[in-house]
Amino acid sequence: MTDADLSPDALGAALRDVTEFVDTSGWGQAPMLFALVPTGVLAQTDPDLVDEFDDSELSPIAQEQLPLSDDPTTVDDELEHVLGTTRWPEAVAGCALVQEIIVLPPQAEGDLDDAFEPLLADPDAAEAAAREAAQAHPDQKEARLIAGVLRDGRRLALLQLRDDEDEDGRIELLSHPDLAPGLLDALEATLDAEDY
């Protein structure tokens, strides 16, 4: 199966599968990286990994735990390094990353500006101040950012707010066209087969 054979919903369905997989282990998890492999290819190469009734187009395959520290001030740089050095074989149609983040309502932007404006000459200090202000903000919410890309250029980022399940326990995922463009670019770069 090639990317052209994938339906328009293939990436979204795969990201929902990733979210449900991660959600079973609860919150407080380190970022996780997934290969998105066409289920038909996986059934041919490793049939033990595919349920005979699995009709999904893409199968997410969790990768080994990422080599990231527990220091929240360095994890973004470490994640950038990991993604900058990751490449996938051609059989992988795409990839996804799940990362827990803090989100703030739009009206909190002024509070963050106040925290880091005096430190703009030192980008690291400004980023640390903004991070601390976000974590201490009374309106902050924990969330999962689920981002995925396919080789054919399709990209999607979703947001799962903590404790935002509907009454029957289903996970609600939010999306916006401008959500996490930098992360999507970094994931897309991992699919550059020339370096594999």
Residue frames as a rotation matrix with the C-alpha (Angstrom) as fourth column:
MET 1
0.580 0.815 0.000 0.00
0.815 -0.580 0.000 0.00
0.000 0.000 -1.000 0.00
THR 2
-0.538 -0.723 0.434 1.33
0.709 -0.666 -0.231 3.43
0.457 0.184 0.871 -0.89
ASP 3
-0.804 0.218 -0.554 0.42
0.256 -0.714 -0.652 6.77
-0.538 -0.665 0.518 0.65
ALA 4
-0.790 0.512 -0.336 -1.82
-0.592 -0.499 0.633 7.39
0.156 0.699 0.698 -2.36
ASP 5
-0.458 0.621 -0.636 -3.88
0.185 0.766 0.616 4.34
0.870 0.164 -0.465 -1.35
LEU 6
-0.772 0.134 -0.621 -4.58
0.629 0.021 -0.777 5.75
-0.091 -0.991 -0.100 2.11
SER 7
0.213 0.931 0.296 -7.96
0.879 -0.315 0.357 7.33
0.426 0.185 -0.886 2.69
PRO 8
-0.027 -0.174 0.984 -8.26
-0.049 -0.983 -0.175 10.99
0.998 -0.053 0.018 3.74
ASP 9
0.711 0.415 0.568 -9.09
-0.563 -0.148 0.813 9.77
0.422 -0.898 0.128 7.27
ALA 10
0.564 -0.487 -0.667 -6.10
0.392 0.869 -0.302 7.43
0.727 -0.091 0.681 7.67
LEU 11
-0.511 -0.827 0.234 -3.89
0.192 -0.376 -0.907 9.86
0.838 -0.419 0.351 9.60
GLY 12
-0.224 0.511 0.830 -6.67
-0.827 -0.550 0.115 11.02
0.516 -0.660 0.546 11.92
ALA 13
0.804 0.536 -0.257 -7.67
-0.358 0.781 0.511 7.41
0.475 -0.319 0.820 12.69
ALA 14
0.212 -0.816 -0.538 -4.05
0.540 0.557 -0.631 6.49
0.814 -0.157 0.559 13.42
LEU 15
-0.649 -0.456 0.609 -3.65
-0.179 -0.687 -0.704 9.47
0.740 -0.566 0.364 15.76
ARG 16
0.309 0.796 0.520 -6.82
-0.851 -0.013 0.526 8.46
0.425 -0.605 0.673 17.60
ASP 17
0.773 -0.090 -0.628 -5.35
0.181 0.980 0.081 4.95
0.608 -0.177 0.774 18.01
VAL 18
-0.318 -0.948 0.001 -2.13
0.389 -0.131 -0.912 6.50
0.865 -0.289 0.411 19.35
THR 19
-0.403 0.227 0.886 -4.11
-0.667 -0.736 -0.115 8.66
0.626 -0.638 0.448 21.79
GLU 20
0.685 0.726 0.060 -6.15
-0.595 0.511 0.620 5.72
0.420 -0.461 0.782 23.07
PHE 21
0.450 -0.617 -0.646 -2.98
0.470 0.778 -0.416 3.64
0.759 -0.116 0.640 23.51
VAL 22
-0.603 -0.732 0.318 -1.24
0.157 -0.500 -0.852 6.38
0.782 -0.463 0.417 25.49
ASP 23
-0.120 0.650 0.751 -4.36
-0.753 -0.552 0.357 7.21
0.646 -0.523 0.556 27.49
THR 24
0.666 0.403 -0.628 -4.54
0.005 0.839 0.544 3.69
0.746 -0.365 0.556 28.95
SER 25
-0.077 -0.784 -0.616 -1.38
0.831 0.291 -0.475 4.45
0.552 -0.548 0.629 30.97
GLY 26
0.603 0.428 -0.673 -2.75
0.761 -0.562 0.324 7.70
-0.240 -0.708 -0.664 32.38
TRP 27
0.890 -0.222 0.399 -1.06
-0.047 -0.914 -0.403 11.07
0.455 0.340 -0.823 32.68
GLY 28
0.673 -0.703 0.232 2.47
-0.550 -0.267 0.791 12.00
-0.494 -0.660 -0.566 33.66
GLN 29
0.644 -0.414 0.644 4.19
0.574 0.818 -0.048 10.18
-0.506 0.400 0.764 30.79
ALA 30
-0.327 -0.830 -0.452 7.31
0.002 -0.479 0.878 11.15
-0.945 0.286 0.159 28.90
PRO 31
0.156 0.335 -0.929 6.98
-0.899 -0.341 -0.274 12.01
-0.409 0.878 0.248 25.19
MET 32
-0.027 -0.084 0.996 6.42
0.137 0.987 0.087 8.96
-0.990 0.138 -0.015 22.98
LEU 33
-0.368 -0.188 -0.911 7.32
-0.847 -0.335 0.411 8.47
-0.383 0.923 -0.036 19.32
PHE 34
0.214 0.539 0.814 5.39
-0.006 0.835 -0.551 6.15
-0.977 0.113 0.182 16.99
ALA 35
-0.935 -0.311 -0.174 6.04
-0.207 0.076 0.975 4.77
-0.290 0.948 -0.135 13.51
LEU 36
0.158 0.987 -0.040 2.90
-0.562 0.057 -0.825 4.66
-0.812 0.153 0.564 11.36
VAL 37
-0.861 -0.508 0.040 3.10
-0.316 0.595 0.739 1.56
-0.399 0.624 -0.672 9.20
PRO 38
-0.184 0.816 -0.548 0.49
-0.907 0.075 0.415 0.44
0.380 0.573 0.726 6.67
THR 39
0.145 0.313 0.939 -1.36
-0.775 0.626 -0.089 -2.41
-0.615 -0.714 0.333 8.37
GLY 40
0.962 0.234 -0.138 -1.20
-0.264 0.687 -0.677 -4.51
-0.064 0.688 0.723 5.17
VAL 41
0.270 -0.945 -0.184 2.60
-0.480 0.033 -0.877 -4.20
0.834 0.325 -0.445 5.07
LEU 42
-0.339 -0.365 0.867 2.84
-0.940 0.106 -0.323 -5.11
0.026 -0.925 -0.379 8.74
ALA 43
0.567 0.632 0.528 0.58
-0.617 0.751 -0.237 -8.13
-0.546 -0.192 0.815 8.21
GLN 44
0.888 -0.282 -0.362 2.94
-0.160 0.548 -0.821 -9.38
0.430 0.788 0.441 5.49
THR 45
0.021 -0.997 0.070 6.20
-0.378 -0.072 -0.923 -8.72
0.926 -0.007 -0.378 7.33
ASP 46
-0.948 -0.309 0.082 5.17
-0.178 0.297 -0.938 -9.53
0.265 -0.904 -0.337 10.91
PRO 47
-0.264 0.949 -0.171 1.72
-0.095 0.151 0.984 -11.15
0.960 0.276 0.050 11.01
ASP 48
-0.248 0.148 -0.957 1.91
0.875 0.459 -0.156 -11.76
0.416 -0.876 -0.243 14.77
LEU 49
-0.898 -0.169 -0.406 1.62
0.351 -0.831 -0.431 -8.00
-0.265 -0.530 0.806 15.33
VAL 50
-0.736 0.656 -0.166 -1.69
-0.642 -0.599 0.479 -7.65
0.216 0.459 0.862 13.48
ASP 51
-0.454 0.714 0.533 -5.05
-0.197 0.503 -0.841 -8.90
-0.869 -0.487 -0.088 14.71
GLU 52
-0.805 0.119 0.582 -6.86
0.552 0.511 0.659 -10.78
-0.218 0.851 -0.477 11.96
PHE 53
0.224 0.966 0.133 -9.88
0.973 -0.213 -0.088 -8.48
-0.057 0.149 -0.987 12.39
ASP 54
-0.142 -0.370 -0.918 -7.82
0.355 -0.885 0.301 -5.27
-0.924 -0.283 0.257 12.26
ASP 55
0.360 0.343 0.868 -9.20
0.930 -0.051 -0.365 -3.18
-0.081 0.938 -0.337 9.42
SER 56
0.649 -0.184 -0.738 -7.19
0.057 -0.956 0.289 -0.03
-0.759 -0.230 -0.610 10.17
GLU 57
0.946 -0.303 0.112 -5.13
0.080 -0.115 -0.990 1.44
0.313 0.946 -0.085 7.35
LEU 58
0.040 -0.955 0.292 -2.18
-0.385 -0.285 -0.878 2.39
0.922 -0.078 -0.379 9.55
SER 59
0.720 0.081 -0.689 -0.79
0.535 0.567 0.626 0.63
0.442 -0.819 0.365 12.59
PRO 60
0.576 -0.547 0.607 1.03
-0.652 -0.755 -0.061 2.79
0.492 -0.361 -0.792 15.14
ILE 61
0.536 -0.511 -0.673 4.15
0.580 0.801 -0.146 1.11
0.614 -0.312 0.725 16.50
ALA 62
0.976 -0.181 0.121 5.49
-0.211 -0.652 0.728 2.60
-0.053 -0.736 -0.674 19.74
GLN 63
0.352 -0.930 -0.104 9.23
-0.055 0.090 -0.994 3.18
0.934 0.356 -0.019 19.67
GLU 64
-0.074 -0.473 -0.878 11.64
0.892 0.363 -0.271 2.68
0.447 -0.803 0.394 22.54
GLN 65
0.709 0.316 -0.631 11.50
0.632 -0.682 0.368 5.26
-0.314 -0.660 -0.683 25.30
LEU 66
0.674 -0.430 0.600 13.11
0.231 -0.649 -0.725 8.47
0.701 0.627 -0.339 24.12
PRO 67
-0.062 -0.798 -0.600 16.44
0.951 0.135 -0.279 9.40
0.303 -0.588 0.750 25.75
LEU 68
0.120 0.211 0.970 15.11
0.021 -0.977 0.210 12.47
0.993 -0.005 -0.121 27.55
SER 69
-0.873 -0.441 -0.210 15.96
0.238 -0.009 -0.971 13.75
0.426 -0.897 0.113 31.01
ASP 70
-0.025 0.869 -0.494 13.43
0.989 0.095 0.117 14.56
0.149 -0.486 -0.861 33.71
ASP 71
-0.579 -0.279 -0.766 14.49
0.475 -0.879 -0.038 18.21
-0.663 -0.386 0.641 33.65
PRO 72
0.417 0.856 0.306 11.59
0.767 -0.151 -0.624 20.20
-0.487 0.495 -0.720 32.13
THR 73
0.549 -0.244 -0.799 13.95
-0.286 -0.954 0.094 23.04
-0.785 0.177 -0.594 31.23
THR 74
-0.479 -0.822 -0.307 15.96
-0.628 0.077 0.774 20.85
-0.613 0.564 -0.554 28.84
VAL 75
-0.211 0.400 0.892 13.38
0.297 0.896 -0.331 18.39
-0.931 0.195 -0.308 27.51
ASP 76
0.807 0.537 -0.244 12.40
-0.042 -0.361 -0.932 20.59
-0.589 0.762 -0.269 24.53
ASP 77
0.249 -0.806 -0.538 16.02
-0.951 -0.308 0.023 20.87
-0.184 0.506 -0.843 23.37
GLU 78
-0.603 -0.463 0.650 16.55
-0.416 0.877 0.240 17.14
-0.681 -0.126 -0.721 23.90
LEU 79
0.220 0.778 0.588 13.39
0.325 0.509 -0.797 16.31
-0.920 0.367 -0.141 21.94
GLU 80
0.783 -0.004 -0.622 14.53
-0.505 -0.588 -0.632 18.61
-0.363 0.809 -0.463 19.13
HIS 81
-0.262 -0.958 -0.115 17.86
-0.918 0.211 0.337 16.73
-0.299 0.193 -0.935 19.03
VAL 82
-0.446 0.157 0.881 16.14
0.010 0.985 -0.171 13.31
-0.895 -0.068 -0.441 18.98
LEU 83
0.625 0.753 0.207 13.84
0.252 0.056 -0.966 14.32
-0.739 0.656 -0.155 16.12
GLY 84
0.605 -0.458 -0.651 16.75
-0.740 -0.624 -0.249 15.93
-0.292 0.633 -0.717 14.28
THR 85
-0.505 -0.862 -0.039 18.63
-0.840 0.480 0.251 12.62
-0.198 0.160 -0.967 14.30
THR 86
-0.216 0.523 0.825 15.71
-0.059 0.836 -0.545 10.25
-0.975 -0.166 -0.150 13.64
ARG 87
-0.494 0.119 -0.861 15.11
-0.869 -0.096 0.486 8.69
-0.025 0.988 0.151 10.21
TRP 88
0.171 0.683 0.710 12.59
-0.487 0.685 -0.542 6.05
-0.857 -0.253 0.450 9.12
PRO 89
-0.803 -0.371 0.467 12.82
0.169 0.609 0.775 3.23
-0.572 0.701 -0.426 6.57
GLU 90
-0.867 0.422 -0.266 10.63
-0.438 -0.390 0.810 3.43
0.238 0.819 0.523 3.46
ALA 91
-0.562 0.684 -0.464 8.09
0.535 0.729 0.427 0.93
0.631 -0.009 -0.776 4.87
VAL 92
-0.436 0.385 -0.813 7.09
0.732 -0.374 -0.570 3.56
-0.524 -0.844 -0.119 7.44
ALA 93
-0.041 0.542 0.840 4.34
0.891 -0.361 0.276 5.72
0.453 0.759 -0.468 5.94
GLY 94
0.298 0.162 0.941 4.48
-0.143 -0.967 0.212 8.33
0.944 -0.198 -0.264 8.68
CYS 95
-0.559 -0.476 -0.679 5.19
0.622 0.300 -0.723 9.04
0.548 -0.827 0.129 12.31
ALA 96
0.502 0.743 0.443 3.56
0.105 -0.560 0.822 10.56
0.859 -0.366 -0.359 15.36
LEU 97
-0.730 -0.663 -0.168 4.64
0.301 -0.092 -0.949 12.07
0.614 -0.743 0.267 18.64
VAL 98
0.547 0.832 -0.091 2.66
0.419 -0.178 0.891 12.45
0.725 -0.526 -0.446 21.85
GLN 99
-0.655 -0.755 -0.034 3.82
0.473 -0.374 -0.797 15.01
0.589 -0.538 0.602 24.40
GLU 100
0.322 0.723 -0.611 2.19
0.945 -0.212 0.248 16.39
0.050 -0.657 -0.752 27.53
ILE 101
-0.614 -0.450 0.649 2.05
0.481 -0.865 -0.145 20.17
0.626 0.223 0.747 27.59
ILE 102
-0.417 0.495 -0.762 0.53
0.628 -0.449 -0.636 23.07
-0.657 -0.743 -0.124 29.54
VAL 103
-0.426 0.344 0.836 -2.09
0.699 -0.462 0.546 25.17
0.575 0.817 -0.043 27.75
LEU 104
-0.707 0.180 -0.684 -3.37
0.408 -0.685 -0.603 28.57
-0.577 -0.706 0.411 28.77
PRO 105
0.416 0.874 0.253 -6.44
0.801 -0.220 -0.556 30.52
-0.430 0.434 -0.792 27.69
PRO 106
0.136 -0.383 0.914 -5.76
0.804 -0.496 -0.328 33.37
0.579 0.779 0.240 25.21
GLN 107
0.795 0.240 0.557 -6.30
-0.038 -0.897 0.441 36.02
0.605 -0.372 -0.704 27.89
ALA 108
0.839 -0.523 -0.152 -3.26
0.305 0.221 0.926 34.68
-0.451 -0.823 0.345 29.82
GLU 109
0.460 -0.695 0.553 -0.86
0.788 0.032 -0.615 35.85
0.410 0.719 0.562 27.09
GLY 110
0.542 -0.216 0.812 -0.33
-0.238 -0.966 -0.098 39.19
0.806 -0.140 -0.575 28.85
ASP 111
0.886 -0.212 0.413 0.78
-0.382 0.173 0.908 37.40
-0.264 -0.962 0.073 32.02
LEU 112
0.609 -0.692 0.388 3.43
0.716 0.690 0.107 35.48
-0.341 0.213 0.916 30.06
ASP 113
0.437 -0.432 0.789 4.61
0.482 -0.628 -0.611 38.66
0.760 0.647 -0.066 28.32
ASP 114
0.745 -0.115 0.657 5.07
-0.525 -0.709 0.471 40.30
0.411 -0.696 -0.588 31.71
ALA 115
0.862 -0.394 0.319 7.12
0.000 0.629 0.778 37.31
-0.506 -0.670 0.542 32.90
PHE 116
0.332 -0.796 0.506 9.62
0.814 0.512 0.272 37.17
-0.476 0.322 0.818 30.06
GLU 117
0.844 0.015 0.536 9.80
0.375 -0.732 -0.569 40.66
0.384 0.681 -0.624 28.52
PRO 118
0.802 -0.579 0.146 12.47
-0.563 -0.652 0.507 41.87
-0.199 -0.489 -0.849 30.99
LEU 119
0.189 -0.745 0.640 14.60
-0.184 0.614 0.768 38.85
-0.965 -0.263 -0.021 30.03
LEU 120
0.948 0.317 0.033 14.47
-0.032 0.200 -0.979 39.07
-0.317 0.927 0.200 26.23
ALA 121
0.388 -0.880 -0.274 18.24
-0.910 -0.319 -0.266 39.62
0.147 0.353 -0.924 26.02
ASP 122
-0.739 -0.573 0.355 18.69
-0.634 0.769 -0.078 36.08
-0.228 -0.282 -0.932 27.41
PRO 123
-0.177 0.748 -0.640 16.46
-0.769 0.301 0.564 33.68
0.615 0.592 0.522 25.41
ASP 124
-0.476 -0.032 -0.879 17.04
0.290 0.938 -0.191 30.77
0.830 -0.346 -0.437 27.82
ALA 125
-0.947 0.117 -0.300 16.09
0.258 -0.284 -0.924 32.88
-0.194 -0.952 0.238 30.85
ALA 126
-0.588 0.770 -0.248 13.05
-0.804 -0.590 0.075 34.26
-0.089 0.244 0.966 29.00
GLU 127
-0.191 0.500 -0.844 11.89
-0.421 0.735 0.531 30.75
0.886 0.457 0.070 28.07
ALA 128
-0.683 -0.115 -0.721 12.39
0.520 0.616 -0.592 29.50
0.512 -0.780 -0.361 31.64
ALA 129
-0.924 0.355 -0.146 10.44
-0.142 -0.668 -0.730 32.46
-0.356 -0.654 0.667 33.03
ALA 130
-0.353 0.825 -0.441 7.60
-0.897 -0.163 0.411 31.91
0.267 0.541 0.798 30.56
ARG 131
-0.322 0.184 -0.929 7.51
0.007 0.981 0.192 28.19
0.947 0.055 -0.317 31.42
GLU 132
-0.866 -0.043 -0.498 7.38
0.489 0.135 -0.862 28.92
0.104 -0.990 -0.096 35.17
ALA 133
-0.774 0.616 -0.148 4.65
-0.546 -0.767 -0.337 31.53
-0.321 -0.180 0.930 34.66
ALA 134
-0.255 0.687 -0.681 2.60
-0.705 0.350 0.617 29.08
0.662 0.637 0.395 32.59
GLN 135
-0.439 0.039 -0.898 2.92
0.343 0.931 -0.127 26.31
0.831 -0.363 -0.422 35.16
ALA 136
-0.865 0.064 -0.498 1.97
0.473 -0.230 -0.851 28.64
-0.169 -0.971 0.169 38.00
HIS 137
-0.816 0.575 0.067 -0.91
-0.476 -0.732 0.488 30.31
0.330 0.366 0.870 36.14
PRO 138
-0.606 0.612 0.508 -4.26
-0.403 0.315 -0.859 29.64
-0.686 -0.726 0.056 37.84
ASP 139
0.439 0.847 -0.300 -6.00
-0.682 0.097 -0.725 28.96
-0.585 0.523 0.620 34.50
GLN 140
-0.460 -0.684 -0.566 -3.43
-0.887 0.379 0.263 26.49
0.035 0.624 -0.781 33.15
LYS 141
0.701 0.626 0.342 -4.58
-0.598 0.777 -0.197 23.06
-0.389 -0.067 0.919 32.01
GLU 142
-0.445 -0.783 0.435 -2.62
-0.361 0.601 0.713 19.94
-0.820 0.160 -0.550 31.31
ALA 143
0.669 0.627 -0.400 -3.02
-0.610 0.156 -0.776 18.54
-0.424 0.763 0.487 27.83
ARG 144
-0.033 -0.642 0.766 -1.59
0.390 0.697 0.601 16.02
-0.920 0.319 0.228 25.40
LEU 145
0.222 -0.019 -0.975 -0.35
-0.826 -0.535 -0.177 17.21
-0.518 0.845 -0.134 22.05
ILE 146
0.135 -0.102 0.986 -0.65
0.336 0.941 0.051 14.44
-0.932 0.324 0.161 19.46
ALA 147
0.304 -0.128 -0.944 1.08
-0.747 -0.646 -0.153 15.32
-0.591 0.752 -0.292 16.19
GLY 148
0.073 -0.272 0.960 1.51
0.343 0.910 0.232 13.16
-0.936 0.312 0.160 13.10
VAL 149
0.071 -0.124 -0.990 2.68
-0.836 -0.549 0.009 13.37
-0.544 0.827 -0.142 9.52
LEU 150
0.638 0.087 0.765 2.65
0.296 0.890 -0.348 11.14
-0.711 0.448 0.542 6.46
ARG 151
-0.402 -0.878 0.260 5.18
0.542 0.001 0.840 10.93
-0.738 0.478 0.476 3.63
ASP 152
-0.190 0.390 0.901 2.62
0.954 -0.142 0.263 12.36
0.231 0.910 -0.345 1.20
GLY 153
-0.770 -0.236 0.592 2.60
0.183 -0.972 -0.149 15.64
0.611 -0.006 0.792 3.14
ARG 154
0.357 0.932 0.064 -0.52
0.127 -0.117 0.985 15.17
0.925 -0.344 -0.160 5.23
ARG 155
-0.812 -0.583 -0.029 -0.12
0.169 -0.188 -0.968 16.65
0.559 -0.790 0.251 8.70
LEU 156
0.345 0.930 0.127 -2.37
0.050 -0.154 0.987 16.79
0.937 -0.334 -0.100 11.72
ALA 157
-0.866 -0.501 -0.010 -2.02
0.046 -0.059 -0.997 17.96
0.499 -0.864 0.074 15.30
LEU 158
0.235 0.954 -0.183 -4.61
0.216 0.132 0.967 17.19
0.948 -0.267 -0.175 17.97
LEU 159
-0.687 -0.383 0.618 -5.03
-0.474 -0.408 -0.780 18.29
0.551 -0.828 0.099 21.56
GLN 160
0.122 0.675 -0.728 -6.49
0.464 0.609 0.643 16.25
0.878 -0.416 -0.239 24.40
LEU 161
-0.144 -0.105 0.984 -7.27
-0.677 -0.715 -0.175 18.29
0.722 -0.691 0.031 27.51
ARG 162
-0.906 -0.232 -0.354 -6.86
0.086 0.718 -0.691 16.43
0.415 -0.656 -0.630 30.79
ASP 163
-0.713 0.686 -0.142 -10.14
0.371 0.198 -0.907 15.37
-0.594 -0.700 -0.396 32.39
ASP 164
-0.390 0.580 -0.715 -12.02
-0.756 -0.645 -0.111 16.33
-0.525 0.497 0.691 29.26
GLU 165
-0.986 0.166 0.018 -13.77
0.153 0.852 0.501 13.05
0.068 0.496 -0.865 28.53
ASP 166
-0.358 0.925 0.129 -17.43
-0.711 -0.359 0.605 12.97
0.605 0.125 0.786 27.75
GLU 167
0.146 0.515 0.845 -19.86
-0.978 0.203 0.045 11.04
-0.148 -0.833 0.533 29.90
ASP 168
0.968 0.252 0.016 -19.33
-0.247 0.957 -0.155 7.67
-0.055 0.146 0.988 28.22
GLY 169
0.513 -0.834 0.203 -15.54
0.109 0.298 0.948 7.89
-0.851 -0.464 0.244 28.64
ARG 170
0.591 -0.317 0.741 -14.68
0.803 0.143 -0.579 8.71
0.078 0.938 0.339 25.04
ILE 171
-0.256 -0.795 -0.550 -11.70
0.695 -0.547 0.467 10.95
-0.672 -0.262 0.692 24.51
GLU 172
0.871 0.491 0.000 -12.39
0.377 -0.669 -0.640 14.37
-0.314 0.558 -0.768 23.01
LEU 173
-0.228 -0.958 0.172 -9.69
0.844 -0.106 0.526 15.59
-0.486 0.265 0.833 20.63
LEU 174
0.707 0.384 -0.594 -9.43
0.134 -0.897 -0.421 19.20
-0.695 0.218 -0.686 19.51
SER 175
-0.083 -0.745 0.662 -7.69
0.953 0.134 0.270 20.49
-0.290 0.653 0.699 16.40
HIS 176
0.700 0.191 -0.688 -6.72
-0.009 -0.961 -0.276 23.78
-0.714 0.200 -0.671 14.82
PRO 177
0.899 -0.330 0.287 -4.89
0.358 0.177 -0.917 24.40
0.252 0.927 0.278 11.51
ASP 178
0.388 -0.783 0.486 -2.18
-0.429 -0.621 -0.656 26.41
0.816 0.046 -0.577 13.32
LEU 179
0.869 -0.031 0.494 -1.56
-0.458 0.325 0.827 23.90
-0.186 -0.945 0.268 16.11
ALA 180
0.453 -0.775 0.441 2.12
-0.067 0.463 0.884 22.91
-0.889 -0.430 0.158 16.56
PRO 181
0.968 -0.066 -0.243 3.54
-0.246 -0.034 -0.969 23.79
0.056 0.997 -0.049 13.12
GLY 182
0.144 -0.988 0.061 7.15
-0.975 -0.152 -0.165 23.57
0.172 -0.036 -0.984 14.36
LEU 183
-0.217 -0.162 0.963 6.63
-0.535 0.845 0.021 20.07
-0.817 -0.510 -0.269 15.75
LEU 184
0.747 0.537 0.392 4.94
0.055 0.538 -0.841 18.95
-0.663 0.650 0.372 12.54
ASP 185
0.729 -0.568 -0.381 7.89
-0.627 -0.333 -0.704 20.33
0.273 0.752 -0.599 10.54
ALA 186
-0.209 -0.860 0.465 10.33
-0.962 0.267 0.062 18.41
-0.177 -0.434 -0.883 12.77
LEU 187
0.085 0.319 0.944 8.36
-0.187 0.936 -0.299 15.17
-0.979 -0.151 0.139 12.37
GLU 188
0.950 0.289 -0.117 8.17
-0.140 0.063 -0.988 15.68
-0.278 0.955 0.100 8.61
ALA 189
0.349 -0.903 -0.251 11.97
-0.914 -0.269 -0.304 16.02
0.207 0.335 -0.919 8.49
THR 190
-0.208 -0.420 0.883 12.35
-0.645 0.738 0.199 12.56
-0.735 -0.528 -0.424 10.08
LEU 191
0.566 0.531 0.631 10.74
0.115 0.707 -0.698 11.06
-0.816 0.468 0.339 6.97
ASP 192
0.565 -0.466 -0.681 13.53
-0.817 -0.431 -0.383 12.29
-0.115 0.773 -0.624 4.71
ALA 193
0.948 -0.067 0.310 14.68
0.065 0.998 0.017 8.89
-0.311 0.004 0.951 3.39
GLU 194
0.683 -0.731 0.001 17.90
-0.178 -0.168 -0.970 10.28
0.709 0.662 -0.245 1.89
ASP 195
-0.060 -0.744 0.666 19.56
-0.895 -0.256 -0.366 10.16
0.443 -0.617 -0.650 5.31
TYR 196
0.696 0.388 0.605 18.36
-0.657 0.684 0.317 6.69
-0.291 -0.618 0.730 6.28
